[in-house]
Every structure is written in structure tokens, then in C-alpha cells.
Amino acid sequence: MHNKIKELLQFGTVGASVEIKGWIRTKRANKQVVFLTINDGSCQQSLQVVMAPSKLPKTLLNQLTTGASIAISGSLVASAGTRQSVELHGDQLTLLGNAPDYPLQPKSHSLEFLRTWVHLRFRTNTFGAVFRIRHAISYAIHHFFHERGFCYLHTPIITAADAEGAGELFRVTSLALNHTDGPVDFSKEFFNRPTNLTVSGQLAAEAAAMGLGAVYTFGPTFRAENSNTSRHLAEFWMVEPEVAFNNLDDNIALAEALLKFLLDYVLKKCPAELEFLNQRLLHNNAQSATPSMALLERLQFVLEQPFVRITYTEAISILMEAPPNQNGTFVYPITGWGMDLQSEHERYLVEHHFKRPIVVTDYPKDIKAFYMRQNDDGKTVAAMDVLFPGIGEIIGGSQREERIDYLKKAMQHSHIEDLNWYLDTRRFGTIPHSGFGLGLDRFVLFVTGMENIRDVIPFPRTPGHVAC
């Protein structure tokens, strides 16, 4: 059984005989010595291997190029370099797979270029760091909810409901795609009705919370929004807790606790990956006219600072008087109460006015989803959005409308039908309850300091692009 490079760098004993397997990152050779750096994906660092050219036939030596996979055995020695404590003096090397014309040579590549090789970019330092951090965050999410007695729920991916009422759905059909003869006969569909890929597991999670008390979903969701921005995907991952008997204040407290738990976890468990990405951001800042806060500094700041809480009405008042609104530099000018906040507005509030994460509550009911609880003023709902620097909205949630008459009116207003099962959860033992959705990909974007959401999901799906 071969050794993992991560284990050797942490616990390797000088003089031990080991075998490693991995991919060549770099090669340097002269008449006296061959230097290879090998990475096996187990950690951010690579292991330096030193071999005598006499142990490598010339034909084999020529095949030891970047991207080739090898197995190599030898003994650990103390490293003369400062980047690692040990290195491997190789005795025997076996080529597992050569890599002629490997496209990712050991030089700087743009992220745009790497998106054209999405199936190979896992082998780079940048994406190795990103996806190990994504793994750590995913694990920590389950850990957080498990410790607090939540039940992990698998909600349907194929559904007949549109939880958001936005209509931006991917349809699921078993009918021939060349059907053009008048209206679709849904009785011939597999499910005897129109269905789509889910935009949210929330409605199903609400039903489960009515019996299980506290549940969460964690899975893929889909939206057919033709948006080619750096913050949107057609397939993305959502974390959605629903909690019986929680009000809006409880919901906000849970959201802040989750976000800070995840930040604390990744800072402790991924120091090498975060330091690499921190240096990447510092390098970019040095070439930027508007440098941002260093990555590690930003994560620590958000972890330590209490979130500011304001109402939507207060946010609009601040934005109306904001210099970018007064001088016309907002792309979407704030003209008055009732407007939906755009990313530029959210980021202004977080990054310039309050200079810390904020929670905006009590939005106008006309710009929020039908299931949010109407406040006593008749104009607003018990909604909450958590806004982060560099991202804008990272969590959206609400106290849910538990009063069936209010819920029916909201559904009629939004032209939402055929959710009788959802109304049953209010007919039979209705209770106050709350929940929210955390976009995993946006949170990973914030934690890693990457600029585009396509670079924090393994295989991005966006308008016109579906690789692998």
C-alpha cells in the first residue's frame, strides 16, 4: 500500500522506506541529479523527489513530463529546503501513465483558460485548494446540523412545484422532443402532469419539519435563468434548514451561528489552502487599482464581528442618500420604497456603509415569495437576507406563513395552484416555523476569494455551457 504525501509531510520519519503515487508537477534534470515535484491530491503541498539519472533509462526519463503519473519508492531524508521537512530519495520509478502534449504546463494560466480544461483543472494548485475547502465546508455543514439535532432530509429533484414562483424552470419530460401537434397532452407524460427540476427543497422540508421538528436539505437545485454573470449558475447547491416553532429572530440567530461555525471550521482545518489563496489575492491586489481586504483578514473579521441588523425601510433610506445614488453611479438607481435590492446596493451597505455583514429584514411583500409571513403592517413580510462583503446576499430566509387564510391569498396573488398538499400542513396542526437557504457555491466563493462562481463548483452549468 502506497503512502499519502500529506501523511509523509506531517508524520514522515527520516530513513523510512516509502512508496508514493501521483502526478508530476515539475521536472529539472542535469547529469548528476533529477528533481521531480509530485502531488497526489491529498494536500496542497507537493513532495520533492530526488533521483540519480543512472537509475532512469533515457526513454523513461524523457517520458517524465508534467502531467504524467508515476509510482516511486525510496527513502525519506531531511529536506535542505524550507518548504517541507522531508523529501524522497527515489530508488525505483514506474511510469503509470505518460502525458504527451499535456495542456497545463507549470506556468501561470488564466482562470478563463482553465475553464476550457475544466476536467483537468483539479490538478492545479488553485483548484486543489478551492475544492478541498469546498469539501471541508460541506462536511462542516453536516456536522453543524447533526450536533444540533437536525434530521438530514433528501427532498425530490423532480417536482411539480415551483417554490419561488419565478417560472425559470427546467422542464422534465418523457415525450418525444419533436412534438409540435398542438397543446401537450400531459396524460401521456410519465407523471401524468408537467414536472421540472427543483429550484428549492424548502416546501418539502417544511412538511417534514411539521413532524421531525428540525430538518435540513443539502442538494442540487436548478434555475433556467439566462444570466451570464459571475454570481449565477444553472445548477447550484443549496443548504435549507426548516425549524418548527422558530420565529424570525430564531432564524437569524441560526443563520449567523451556521456561518460563523463554517468560517471557524475552515480556518482551522484548511490553513495551507487558505494561505495559498490569500497569497493569490494579495498578488492580484498589488496589480489592482481598488485592492480588497486580504482573504484571511476578511474571514477573521467576519468571524469576529456581530452581524448588523436593519430593516428594508432603513436600508432604502440609507441607499437613497448614498453618494453612488446621489451622483448617479448606481446602475440601478434607488428611487423609493418598494424596489428590490440589487447586488450593488447590498454590497454598498456591507462594504461601505456598515463595513461588516448585515441582516436586512421586513421586505415589501410584493417583492418576496408567497410563503413568507405577512407582518401586521400589511405591507411587509418577516423576511431576512444575510449580506456579505464581496458577495451580497448569501442567505435568504423568512418566518413562514402559518395562517392558512393569509397563505391562500398570497398563493392566489402569485397565481400558484395545485399545492393542496402544502396547504394541508396548515390545515392540520399549523405552527409558527422558519427557515432559510444558504447558497453553498456563493459561500465557497466568499471563503476562497475567487472572483467567479464557475470556479468554485467542479463542473459549472451556465447558459450555453455544459462540460463533462
Secondary structure as the mmCIF struct_conf table of DSSP 4:
data_model
#
loop_
_struct_conf.conf_type_id
_struct_conf.id
_struct_conf.beg_label_comp_id
_struct_conf.beg_label_asym_id
_struct_conf.beg_label_seq_id
_struct_conf.end_label_comp_id
_struct_conf.end_label_asym_id
_struct_conf.end_label_seq_id
HELX_LH_PP_P HELX_LH_PP_P1 HIS A 2 HIS A 2
STRN STRN1 ASN A 3 ASN A 3
HELX_LH_PP_P HELX_LH_PP_P2 LYS A 4 LYS A 4
HELX_RH_AL_P HELX_RH_AL_P1 ILE A 5 PHE A 11
TURN_TY1_P TURN_TY1_P1 VAL A 14 GLY A 15
STRN STRN2 SER A 17 ALA A 29
BEND BEND1 LYS A 31 GLN A 32
STRN STRN3 VAL A 34 ASN A 39
BEND BEND2 GLY A 41 GLN A 44
STRN STRN4 LEU A 47 MET A 51
HELX_RH_3T_P HELX_RH_3T_P1 PRO A 53 LYS A 55
BEND BEND3 LEU A 56 LEU A 56
HELX_RH_AL_P HELX_RH_AL_P2 LYS A 58 GLN A 63
TURN_TY1_P TURN_TY1_P2 THR A 66 GLY A 67
STRN STRN5 SER A 69 ALA A 78
BEND BEND4 ALA A 80 ARG A 83
BEND BEND5 SER A 85 SER A 85
STRN STRN6 VAL A 86 GLY A 97
TURN_TY1_P TURN_TY1_P3 PRO A 100 ASP A 101
BEND BEND6 PRO A 103 PRO A 103
BEND BEND7 PRO A 106 LYS A 107
HELX_RH_AL_P HELX_RH_AL_P3 LEU A 111 ARG A 115
TURN_TY1_P TURN_TY1_P4 THR A 116 LEU A 120
HELX_RH_3T_P HELX_RH_3T_P2 ARG A 121 ARG A 123
BEND BEND8 THR A 124 THR A 124
HELX_RH_AL_P HELX_RH_AL_P4 ASN A 125 GLU A 147
TURN_TY1_P TURN_TY1_P5 ARG A 148 GLY A 149
HELX_LH_PP_P HELX_LH_PP_P3 PHE A 150 PHE A 150
STRN STRN7 CYS A 151 TYR A 152
BEND BEND9 ILE A 157 ILE A 157
STRN STRN8 ILE A 158 THR A 159
BEND BEND10 ALA A 160 ALA A 160
BEND BEND11 ALA A 163 GLU A 164
STRN STRN9 ARG A 171 VAL A 172
BEND BEND12 LEU A 175 LEU A 175
TURN_TY1_P TURN_TY1_P6 LEU A 177 ASN A 178
BEND BEND13 ASP A 181 PRO A 183
HELX_RH_3T_P HELX_RH_3T_P3 PHE A 186 LYS A 188
BEND BEND14 GLU A 189 GLU A 189
TURN_TY1_P TURN_TY1_P7 PHE A 190 PHE A 191
BEND BEND15 ASN A 192 ARG A 193
STRN STRN10 THR A 195 LEU A 197
BEND BEND16 VAL A 199 VAL A 199
BEND BEND17 GLY A 201 GLY A 201
HELX_RH_AL_P HELX_RH_AL_P5 GLN A 202 LEU A 212
BEND BEND18 GLY A 213 GLY A 213
STRN STRN11 ALA A 214 PHE A 222
BEND BEND19 THR A 229 THR A 229
TURN_TY1_P TURN_TY1_P8 SER A 230 ARG A 231
BEND BEND20 ALA A 234 ALA A 234
STRN STRN12 GLU A 235 ALA A 244
TURN_TY1_P TURN_TY1_P9 PHE A 245 PHE A 245
HELX_RH_AL_P HELX_RH_AL_P6 LEU A 248 LYS A 269
HELX_RH_AL_P HELX_RH_AL_P7 PRO A 271 ALA A 286
TURN_TY1_P TURN_TY1_P10 GLN A 287 GLN A 287
BEND BEND21 ALA A 289 THR A 290
HELX_LH_PP_P HELX_LH_PP_P4 PRO A 291 ALA A 294
HELX_RH_AL_P HELX_RH_AL_P8 LEU A 295 GLU A 304
BEND BEND22 GLN A 305 GLN A 305
HELX_LH_PP_P HELX_LH_PP_P5 PRO A 306 PHE A 307
STRN STRN13 VAL A 308 THR A 311
HELX_RH_AL_P HELX_RH_AL_P9 TYR A 312 GLU A 321
BEND BEND23 ALA A 322 ALA A 322
HELX_RH_AL_P HELX_RH_AL_P10 PRO A 323 GLN A 326
TURN_TY1_P TURN_TY1_P11 ASN A 327 GLY A 328
BEND BEND24 VAL A 331 TYR A 332
BEND BEND25 GLY A 336 GLY A 336
TURN_TY1_P TURN_TY1_P12 TRP A 337 GLY A 338
HELX_LH_PP_P HELX_LH_PP_P6 MET A 339 GLN A 342
HELX_RH_AL_P HELX_RH_AL_P11 SER A 343 TYR A 348
HELX_RH_PI_P HELX_RH_PI_P1 LEU A 349 PHE A 354
BEND BEND26 LYS A 355 ARG A 356
STRN STRN14 ILE A 358 PRO A 364
HELX_RH_3T_P HELX_RH_3T_P4 LYS A 365 ILE A 367
BEND BEND27 LYS A 368 LYS A 368
TURN_TY1_P TURN_TY1_P13 PHE A 370 TYR A 371
STRN STRN15 MET A 372 MET A 372
HELX_LH_PP_P HELX_LH_PP_P7 ARG A 373 ARG A 373
STRN STRN16 GLN A 374 GLN A 374
HELX_LH_PP_P HELX_LH_PP_P8 ASN A 375 ASN A 375
TURN_TY1_P TURN_TY1_P14 ASP A 376 ASP A 377
BEND BEND28 GLY A 378 LYS A 379
STRN STRN17 THR A 380 PHE A 388
TURN_TY1_P TURN_TY1_P15 PRO A 389 ILE A 391
STRN STRN18 GLY A 392 GLN A 399
STRN STRN19 ARG A 400 ARG A 400
HELX_RH_AL_P HELX_RH_AL_P12 ILE A 404 HIS A 413
TURN_TY1_P TURN_TY1_P16 SER A 414 HIS A 415
BEND BEND29 ASP A 418 ASP A 418
HELX_RH_AL_P HELX_RH_AL_P13 ASN A 420 ARG A 427
TURN_TY1_P TURN_TY1_P17 PHE A 428 GLY A 429
STRN STRN20 HIS A 433 GLY A 439
HELX_RH_AL_P HELX_RH_AL_P14 LEU A 440 THR A 448
TURN_TY1_P TURN_TY1_P18 GLY A 449 GLY A 449
BEND BEND30 GLU A 451 GLU A 451
HELX_RH_3T_P HELX_RH_3T_P5 ILE A 453 ASP A 455
BEND BEND31 VAL A 456 PHE A 459
STRN STRN21 ARG A 461 THR A 462
TURN_TY1_P TURN_TY1_P19 PRO A 463 GLY A 464
STRN STRN22 HIS A 465 VAL A 466
#
